[in-house]
């Protein structure tokens, strides 16, 4: 019973960290539990993706594919409080606007959004909208499944980076520094297998390889952040979530077009 209570508390912390939706009852947010709670990030992605898929399925018959896809993306932004979009904008400003590691981290800490951040948000939001619209036009069922899988893969990318890279800011006080590098390799592998199987179901048996580009972008983010920053920050995690989602949608759209006679 104690172990089940601990799991419930960890999952509640993961939900409160990754979303802005309050939980019923009294579930205190304990940052000290976050290293364990992070194991539930992909599960939170499954739930968020399922909610977005529900919005898409409910509105498509009434609004049509483009507007329903846009409403689904808006639902995801509202659920998460745009935390991933905020991280992407900061990363774009820092990595493309800074000339050295220290300057890049300084820019990323600035709450103001620059030109690179705005462009990153515009292009990534437009890309997700168009890709999801294309999937919905092909098959509403496939689009809903893609939403669930992409959101889970995105959160998995954050978990992988937290497990494999140190916190980039070594100077100054930071509670976040203790969250990195404390994750079970076994759980990472189990999630990878689970999400690969889920992507296989979404894409169909002929598209068993559909999750490979998403895993490749996780590896690319690992190398990119390690080279540019020597580690990752919370902003990097948000950026990886969105980049992984987009790559999965893109791979699925491309594969379905190739598979269509």
N, C-alpha and C positions, 0 to 999 in steps of 0.2 A: 504493500500500500504506500509506503514511504517513497519507493522508487517511482510509482505512478504519479504521486503528487509532485515529485521533482520534475518529471517529464512534462506534466501539465503546466507547471510554473515556467519552465524553460520555453515551452511553445507559446505561452502567453506573452513572455518578454519578447520573443521573436516577432510576434504579431504587432505588439505595441511599438517596436522599433521600426518595422518595415512599413507600417500603415498608419493612418490617422483615424482609424475607426475604433471607438472605445469598446471594450469588452463588458458584457453584463456582469454584475456582481463586483466584488472587491478583488482586483488582481493588481497588486502593487508592482510598479516597474522597478526592478533591481538591476542596475547596470553591471553589478558583479556577476550576474548570471549570463551575461551576453556571450562569453566564449563558448558556453555550452548551448545557449539558445540559438547561436548561429547555425548549428547543425539542422535547424528547422527552416532555414531560409528558403530552400527549394520548395518545401511544403507550403510556405506562405505564398510563394509564387504560383503554385497550383491553385490555391484558393482565389487569389487575385485574378488569375487568368480565367478561372471558372466564372467569376462574377462578370468580368468583361465579356466573356463569351455569352453569358446569359443576356446581357444588354444587347449584344449584336443580334442574337437569335430573336429576341422579343421585338426589336424595332425594325428589323429588315423588311417584314411584310408591309409595314406602314410607311416607312421613310425611304425605302430603297437602299441599295448597297452602299453608296458613297456616304450618305448621312448617317446611316446606322454604324458604319465603320468609324466615322468621326466621333460619334457618341460613345462608342466602345472605348476608344482611346482616351476620351475625356474622362470616362469613368475610372480608368486606371490611374490617370493623373490625380483625380480627386481622392481616390483611395490611398494613394501613397504620399499625398501632399507635395507632389512634384519633386520629391527628394532626389530622384535619379536624374531628372532633367537639370536640376540645380547643380548636381555634381558634374554632369557632362559639360555644362557651360563653363564652370570653373576650370575644369581640366583643359578645355579647348583654349581658354584665355591664357592659362599658365604655360602649357607646353608649346603653344605656337607664338605666344607673345614674350616669353622670357628668353634670356640669352644664356643663362646658366642655371644650375640646380637651385641655388638659393633664391634667385629671382623668380623662378617658376613657382616655387612653393609660396613665395610671398604674394604673387599675383593670385594664386589659387585661394589664399586665405582672405583676399579682399572680397567683400560681399557685392561689390559692383560688378555688373556684367559688361564686358567689352565687345568689340566687333566680332572677334572669333567665337565668343560664346553665343552671341545672337545668331550668327550664321550656322553654328552647330545645331542649335535648337530648331531653326527653321528647316534645315535640310533633314534632320532626323525625324522630326514630326511629319514632314511631308512624305518622307520615304515610308514610314510606318503606315500612314493613311493610305497611300497608293498601293502598297503591297497587300495590306489587309483587304482593301477593296477588290483587288485582283483575285485574291483567294476566295472572297465571298462570292464573286461573280462565277467563279469556277464551281464551288460547292460550299454552301453555308456550313455543312457539317465539318468539312475540312478546315474552314476558317476558324470555327470554334475550337476545334482540336488544336490548331496551330497556336491560338491565343494561349491556351492552357500550357502547352509544351514550351512555348517561347518564354513566357513569364517564369516558368520553373527553371529553365536553362539559364536565364538571365541572373536569377538569384543564386544559382549554383556557381556561376562565374565569380560572384562576389565572395562566396565561401571559399572557393579554390584560391583566390588571390590572398584572402586573409590567412589561409593556412600555409601558403608557400612563400610569401614575401613579408619582410619586416615593415614596421611603420616608418614612413619616410622622414618624419620630423623627429630627429633625435634630441633636439634642443627644446627646453621649456617643459612645463608640466603638461601631461596629457593622459587622461584616463584611457583613451583609445589605444595607446601603445600596448597595453596589457591584453588587448583583445586578439592580437595577431600571433600566429604560430602555435595555437593551443588546440588543434583540431585533429580528430581521428582519421588516419589514412583509410581505415576500413570503411568508415561512413562516407568518405569522399568517393571511394570506389563503388560502394553500393548505390549511392545517388547517381553516379555516372552510368551504371548499368541500367538502373530504373528509368532514367530520362532518355537514354538511347532506345530502350524498348518502347517507351511512350512515343518518341518521334517516329519510330518504325511503324507503330499502329496508325499514327496520324498520316504518314506518307503512303502507307500501304506496303505490302510485302516486296513489291518491285523497287521501292525506294528505301531500302534498308539503310542506305548510306546517308540519309537526309540530315542526321545530327552531326556528321563529321565537320562540316564548315563551322558550326557553332562551337565545337570543342577546339577547332583550330584558332578561332578568334580569341578564345580564352588564353591559349598559349601565346598568341601574338600580343595580347594585353600584358601578359606576364613579362615578356621580353621588353616591350616598349616602356613600361613603368619602371622596370628595374634599370634599364639603360638611362632613362631621362631623370628619374628621381631617386634611384637607389632603393625603392620600395613603393608602398602605396599609401594613400590616405583615404578617408571616407569618400571624397570626391571621385577618386579613381574607381572605387567600387561602383558608384552610381553610373559612371560612364561605361564601365564594362557591362552592366546590366542592359543598358539600351543598345550598345553595339552588338551584343550577343543576340538580343531579340531581332534586330534588323537583319543580321546575317542569316538567322534561321528562316525568317520570312522569305528573304531573297532566294535562299537555296531551295526552299519548297516551291516557290513560284517557278523558278528555273527548271526544277526537276519535273514538275507537272506539265510544263510546256514541252519539255523533251519527251516525256512519256506519252503525251497525247499524239495519236497518229494523225 
